């Protein structure tokens, strides 16, 4: 039996990506486009270089960084 979303009471929310996953995919896509250059990618993303580094380190710890990285 499918469970409903506690926030909106529908079953459709289950298929949506979590915000953390959307953020991860977007950041990695920008970094791939910009040749993995952190400073350039952070500027394009509108975040600080330190913030980008923190995110990347978090993902490395849980092995959520793709092979090409």
C-alpha positions in Angstrom: 0.0 0.0 0.0 1.4 3.4 -1.0 1.7 6.0 1.7 0.6 9.6 1.2 2.8 12.6 1.6 2.3 14.1 5.1 2.6 17.6 3.8 0.1 17.6 0.9 -1.8 14.3 1.4 -1.0 13.0 -2.1 0.8 10.0 -3.4 2.5 11.9 -6.2 5.2 13.6 -4.0 7.0 10.3 -3.6 8.3 10.5 -7.2 9.8 14.0 -6.6 13.5 14.4 -5.8 14.5 15.8 -2.5 15.8 19.3 -2.5 19.3 18.1 -1.4 19.4 15.8 -4.5 18.4 18.7 -6.8 21.1 20.9 -5.3 23.7 18.2 -5.7 22.9 17.5 -9.3 22.8 21.2 -10.2 26.1 22.0 -8.5 27.8 19.0 -10.1 26.4 20.0 -13.6 27.7 23.5 -13.2 31.1 22.2 -12.1 31.3 19.8 -15.1 30.5 22.6 -17.5 33.2 24.8 -16.0 35.8 22.1 -15.9 35.6 21.5 -12.2 37.1 24.9 -11.4 35.7 25.7 -8.0 36.1 29.4 -7.9 34.4 29.9 -11.3 31.7 27.4 -10.4 31.0 29.1 -7.1 30.7 32.5 -8.8 28.2 31.1 -11.4 26.2 29.4 -8.6 26.2 32.6 -6.5 27.6 30.8 -3.5 30.9 31.3 -1.6 33.9 29.2 -2.4 33.9 27.9 1.1 30.3 26.8 0.9 31.0 24.9 -2.3 34.0 23.2 -0.7 31.8 22.2 2.3 29.2 20.7 0.0 31.7 18.8 -2.0 33.4 17.4 1.1 30.1 16.3 2.5 29.3 14.4 -0.7 32.7 12.8 -0.9 32.3 11.4 2.6 29.1 9.6 1.6 30.4 8.7 -1.9 27.9 10.9 -3.8 30.5 12.3 -6.2 30.5 10.8 -9.7 33.5 9.0 -11.2 34.4 11.9 -13.5 34.9 14.1 -10.5 
